[in-house]
Amino acid sequence: MTPTELKMAWLAKWRRTLDDGVYRMDHPEAHRVSCRLEARDMLEAGVIDQMEKLEMDELADAAYWHAVEELATAAEGYMFGGHYD
């Protein structure tokens, strides 16, 4: 596999993880960590540069906060830890 093919395949894998709405809504923090760790691994392997990693981390953070906002405003099914009995 050429470096370009490796980058395309790895980015496609990362994008599938980012776009997994069920995982994101069920486990927002784990989803964000998975995306950020994958980006870190790509950076360490030299597949992406620091700026690309920063942009990928920003997308993962935005997806996380979107999920948290959606869950917090949902009628039922999610409560912040401080509200549990």
N, C-alpha and C positions, 0 to 999 in steps of 0.2 A: 504494500500500500504506500503510495507516495505521500509526502507530507501534506499536500493539498487535500488529497482524499481523506487522510486521517483527520485533518481539521474539519472538513465538511461532515464526516461521520460523527465526530465527537460533538460538534455543535448541534447536529440534528438530535443526538441523544439528549443533550442538555435542554434543547427546546421542547422535546417531548415531555421531559420532567417538568419544565416550567409551565407547559400548557395543560398538565394533568389537573383539571379543575376539581375532580373528586378528591384526590389526595390533598390538594391545597386547602379545600374547605374542611376536610375531616381532620387534618393535622397541619395547621398553618406553619407552626414553628419547624416541624420536621421537614416540611416542603422547602422552606427557606434554607435550612441547613444543607439539605441535599443539593440544592442548586449551587450554593456557595462553595461547598466542598468539591463539586464537580468542576467548577470554574478554577478553584485553587489547583486542582490536579492538572488541568490543562495548562495553567501558567507554569507550574513546576516542570511539566514535560516540554515546555517551549512551543506549545501549539498556538497559544495566544500571547499577546503582550499585556503589560500592566493596565493600559487604558481599556482594552477589551474586557479584562477581568472586572475593572471598575464598573463599566457599563452593564455587564452581566449581573454583578452584585446589586446594582441599582434596580434592575428589572426584577430580580428575586425579592428585594425589599418592597418594591411597589406591589408585587403580587401578594406578599404577606400582609401588608397593611390593608389592601383591598379586601382580602379574606376576613381579616379581623373586624373591619368596619361592617362588612356584610353580616357576619355572625353576631356582632354586638347589637345590630339593629333588627335582627330577625325576631319574629314574634316568640318563638320558642326554640329550644334545642341547644342553646349555648349560653353559658353564664361565665363571667370572669371568676377567677379563683376566690376572690374576696366575697362573693355573694353566695357561696355554697353554705348550707347549714352544717 
